[in-house]
Structures are given as C-alpha cells and as structure tokens.
C-alpha cells in the first residue's frame, strides 16, 4: 500500500507557521517551477489562488534531477489544480506502460485560503482512495476509474440488426383521416385594415391589406399514433469478450520509485509546499497529517486565517439578512403609502358630502 500525503497551505499572506512548517514558496508569477528530492520529506496556497498547479509528481529513481522538465517521465501525479472558475480539481494521474492516464472521475479540490491535506492511498488489491483533510472524497478500482486496459467486452462485429426488426414503439394510425376543414392558410389579410385615404394607386400601386396570423390555422396535420403491434423493443447489439483484453494485477505496482518532485505552472505565485510523505503505513500517514496539518489547522482557527474565513461567512450572511430587511422595508413603505392614499380618499369623499345641497343628501 502506497500512501502519499501532500499538505496544501493557503494562508492569504498571513505568517502562521510553526517552526517546523516552513516550506517551498513560489515567488514569481506566470512561470514554470521544477524541483525534486530523493525522498526526504504537502501544498498550500499562500494567497487566493487564481491559476496555478498545486500537484506533485513521483518519478523513477533514474531521473536526472539536474535536467528535470515538463516532459520528464513520471509514475504518479497527484494534487490540486486551480485555474479561474472552470478548473478546480484534484489530479490523479498514473503512468501505465509509458502512457499517462487521467482519472475518469471529477474530484473537486479546496479553493479557500486555508491549509489542506491531500492524501492518495494506492493498494495492492488494485483499489485507491483520495482524502482531503483526512476525510475520504473518492475511492474505487484502478481498472474501473482509469482507461489502463481495453474494455472486457466489445460489440460483436459480426452481429447485425435483422432487417425485419421493428423498433418503432408507435406508428401512424392507418384509419385516421384528415378532417375536410383542416387546411387553412397560416396568414390571412387583415379584415379590419382599410386603404389609406391618400393612397394613390398610380403612384403606390394596387393596395393590399396587411397579412395577420390566421386564428383558424391548425398547422400540419399528422395522423394519431397507436401502439405498434409488431414492436420488438430496442435492438441491443450483442457483446463478446474482447480478444485484446488481458487482465493485469500489477497496475498499482511501480518498481523503481525514487524521486519526488514539483513540476508545475503557476500564473500567480505564492503557493507553499510543505510536509511531503510517502509511506506504506496508513496510520502513520494519518498521524503525520495530524501532527502537521492538524496543528496548522488549529492555529488558523485561533488566529487570522480562521477568523478571516469566519468573517467572510458572517459578511455573506449579513448581506443576505440586509437584503431580506430591505424587502421588508419596501413592503412596509408600500403599506404606509396605501394607507395614506386611502385616508386622503376618505377625507375627499367627506368633503364632497358636506358640500352637497341638503335635498341631495
């Protein structure tokens, strides 16, 4: 079992690190970054990230670290990637037989300014699990969730739908006939239109009333539908075993893992990478996560970063409450105006009554 921890720190420029929490931070916008280590000791956006990768790669041990670049072959790529509103996901990419395979599922990453812990667990039974902040967000089978292998079944190339196969659930009623008064023009001359008095047929030509939609127009007639007595259902193409499929129980296996590296593009710099761990002990990974991310999370909750997120939530709720209060105020003002108008109408009516002669009362 391979467990891969990445700590993603997102403190919005606030210095809230413990002594052990200093990490690598990108410093220049719109550039590629690359660095690697031969396994010692995960990722945080120091600012509100606009567009930048926060993932790491595991390379073969034979990697030439001095010449590492974007085309360098890797085994695993894992971690968050954010760019605008369209891309906010966790990459889980495995190299299999020289080709990189992306996970078919969409895993959303965190996009706030707090510290986050990303964990990938790869098991020898060909299953995996992705955690964010020590909570499972995705899991499944390597064979099901990636296109490593050809499909087990394929459509039988020799099979064809029989010519007499009727897959029409409904058909036209042969006994249904179009009513004699059905056909009406879609537009008719406006019967209310009149020729202008100053219309000069010598100059303007023959006057014709404008056309208007015909209220009696019924559209194209179609016979009613009835159940098809010969309906056989939808034809399903039969499948056969794929001769190109061959099971592989070693998809999870990487024999020469030896380098952990960062190779990513960042439009906006400031991301901090810290506390990388590769281990075969799930409990150890959880414990290290608690000792690193867990401590930082507590500090953020007690200091600026946590309060910042709380303040944002309070401001959002306040805006909602203000909007509701404005609506209530508008309703109260409308009711007051209606009451004032009614009062004025009553006073005016009383004045008219008083001004009438007595014999009219």
VENKA-V627842 format. One record per residue. N is the residue number from 1. RES is the residue in one small letter. D_FIRST is the distance of its C-alpha to the first C-alpha in Angstrom with 1 decimal. Layout:
N:RES:D_FIRST  N:RES:D_FIRST
This chain:
1:x:0.0  2:x:3.8  3:x:6.5  4:x:9.9  5:x:13.0  6:x:16.5  7:x:19.6  8:x:22.5  9:x:25.8  10:x:28.9  11:x:31.9  12:x:34.8  13:x:36.3  14:x:36.2  15:x:35.4  16:x:33.3  17:x:30.8  18:x:30.3  19:x:30.8  20:x:27.1  21:x:26.7  22:x:28.6  23:x:26.7  24:x:27.5  25:x:29.9  26:x:31.3  27:x:35.1  28:x:36.8  29:x:37.0  30:x:36.6  31:x:34.8  32:x:31.6  33:x:29.4  34:x:27.2  35:x:25.7  36:x:22.7  37:x:21.3  38:x:19.7  39:x:17.0  40:x:18.6  41:x:18.1  42:x:18.8  43:x:22.1  44:x:25.5  45:x:28.6  46:x:31.5  47:x:33.8  48:x:34.1  49:x:32.3  50:x:34.4  51:x:32.5  52:x:29.6  53:x:26.0  54:x:23.5  55:x:20.4  56:x:18.6  57:x:17.5  58:x:15.1  59:x:17.4  60:x:17.6  61:x:18.7  62:x:22.1  63:x:22.9  64:x:26.4  65:x:26.0  66:x:29.8  67:x:30.0  68:x:27.1  69:x:28.2  70:x:27.5  71:x:27.4  72:x:25.0  73:x:22.2  74:x:18.8  75:x:15.3  76:x:14.3  77:x:16.7  78:x:15.9  79:x:18.4  80:x:21.8  81:x:24.9  82:x:28.3  83:x:31.7  84:x:34.6  85:x:34.5  86:x:33.1  87:x:29.6  88:x:27.4  89:x:23.9  90:x:20.3  91:x:19.4  92:x:16.1  93:x:17.0  94:x:15.2  95:x:17.2  96:x:17.6  97:x:20.3  98:x:21.9  99:x:22.2  100:x:20.7  101:x:19.8  102:x:20.3  103:x:18.9  104:x:21.7  105:x:21.5  106:x:23.2  107:x:21.3  108:x:23.9  109:x:23.4  110:x:25.5  111:x:28.8  112:x:30.5  113:x:31.1  114:x:28.8  115:x:25.6  116:x:22.4  117:x:18.7  118:x:16.4  119:x:12.7  120:x:10.2  121:x:6.9  122:x:5.5  123:x:4.3  124:x:5.8  125:x:8.8  126:x:9.8  127:x:9.6  128:x:9.3  129:x:10.8  130:x:13.2  131:x:14.8  132:x:18.1  133:x:19.4  134:x:16.7  135:x:17.9  136:x:16.3  137:x:18.3  138:x:16.7  139:x:14.2  140:x:14.5  141:x:14.0  142:x:13.4  143:x:16.5  144:x:18.6  145:x:18.1  146:x:18.5  147:x:21.2  148:x:19.2  149:x:21.3  150:x:25.0  151:x:25.8  152:x:26.0  153:x:29.6  154:x:32.4  155:x:36.0  156:x:38.4  157:x:40.4  158:x:43.3  159:x:43.6  160:x:46.1  161:x:47.6  162:x:50.9  163:x:53.9  164:x:55.3  165:x:52.1  166:x:53.3  167:x:50.5  168:x:52.9  169:x:52.6  170:x:55.9  171:x:59.0  172:x:62.3  173:x:65.0  174:x:67.7  175:x:70.4  176:x:69.7  177:x:72.3  178:x:72.7  179:x:75.3  180:x:78.5  181:x:78.3  182:x:74.7  183:x:75.3  184:x:76.1  185:x:75.8  186:x:72.9  187:x:75.2  188:x:78.9  189:x:81.6  190:x:81.8  191:x:84.8  192:x:85.4  193:x:85.5  194:x:89.0  195:x:90.3  196:x:90.9  197:x:94.6  198:x:94.4  199:x:92.8  200:x:94.9  201:x:94.3  202:x:96.1  203:x:93.7  204:x:90.6  205:x:90.9  206:x:90.8  207:x:89.0  208:x:86.2  209:x:84.5  210:x:80.8  211:x:78.3  212:x:76.2  213:x:73.5  214:x:75.1  215:x:74.4  216:x:75.1  217:x:72.6  218:x:70.0  219:x:67.9  220:x:67.1  221:x:67.8  222:x:65.2  223:x:65.7  224:x:63.7  225:x:60.6  226:x:60.3  227:x:57.7  228:x:57.5  229:x:58.6  230:x:56.9  231:x:53.5  232:x:50.7  233:x:47.8  234:x:45.4  235:x:44.7  236:x:41.0  237:x:40.1  238:x:38.7  239:x:35.3  240:x:34.3  241:x:31.2  242:x:30.3  243:x:31.1  244:x:28.9  245:x:25.7  246:x:23.4  247:x:20.1  248:x:17.1  249:x:14.0  250:x:12.4  251:x:12.6  252:x:9.0  253:x:9.5  254:x:11.2  255:x:12.9  256:x:15.0  257:x:13.4  258:x:16.0  259:x:17.7  260:x:17.2  261:x:20.3  262:x:22.5  263:x:24.6  264:x:26.3  265:x:29.7  266:x:31.4  267:x:34.8  268:x:35.0  269:x:33.7  270:x:32.6  271:x:28.9  272:x:27.2  273:x:23.7  274:x:22.4  275:x:19.5  276:x:16.6  277:x:13.4  278:x:10.2  279:x:8.0  280:x:5.1  281:x:7.3  282:x:8.1  283:x:11.6  284:x:12.2  285:x:11.5  286:x:13.9  287:x:16.3  288:x:16.6  289:x:17.2  290:x:19.9  291:x:21.4  292:x:21.7  293:x:21.9  294:x:23.2  295:x:26.0  296:x:26.9  297:x:27.0  298:x:29.5  299:x:31.6  300:x:31.8  301:x:32.9  302:x:35.5  303:x:36.8  304:x:37.7  305:x:34.6  306:x:34.2  307:x:37.9  308:x:38.0  309:x:35.7  310:x:37.8  311:x:41.0  312:x:39.9  313:x:39.3  314:x:42.6  315:x:44.5  316:x:43.1  317:x:44.2  318:x:47.5  319:x:48.2  320:x:47.6  321:x:50.0  322:x:52.5  323:x:52.5  324:x:53.2  325:x:56.0  326:x:57.5  327:x:57.6  328:x:59.3  329:x:61.7  330:x:62.7  331:x:63.3  332:x:65.5  333:x:67.5  334:x:68.1  335:x:69.3  336:x:71.7  337:x:73.1  338:x:73.7  339:x:75.5  340:x:77.6  341:x:78.6  342:x:79.6  343:x:81.6  344:x:83.4  345:x:84.2  346:x:85.7  347:x:87.8  348:x:89.1  349:x:90.0  350:x:91.9  351:x:93.8  352:x:94.9  353:x:96.1  354:x:98.2  355:x:99.8  356:x:100.9  357:x:104.6  358:x:105.3  359:x:106.4  360:x:103.1  361:x:101.2
